[in-house]
């Protein structure tokens, strides 16, 4: 079962990773493999968040 706590925690991780990515982007080229990898990982977290939020709204 998906709880609000899990969704809130995931959102917190997303916000932290966004800040990390922003800081990394300030020091490297946007085509740098580290930026691309971190961006892809952030995309996966956002997708997971959206999926869980949608699931939660459907069962509520």
Beta strands, then each sheet from edge to edge (+ up, - down):
end
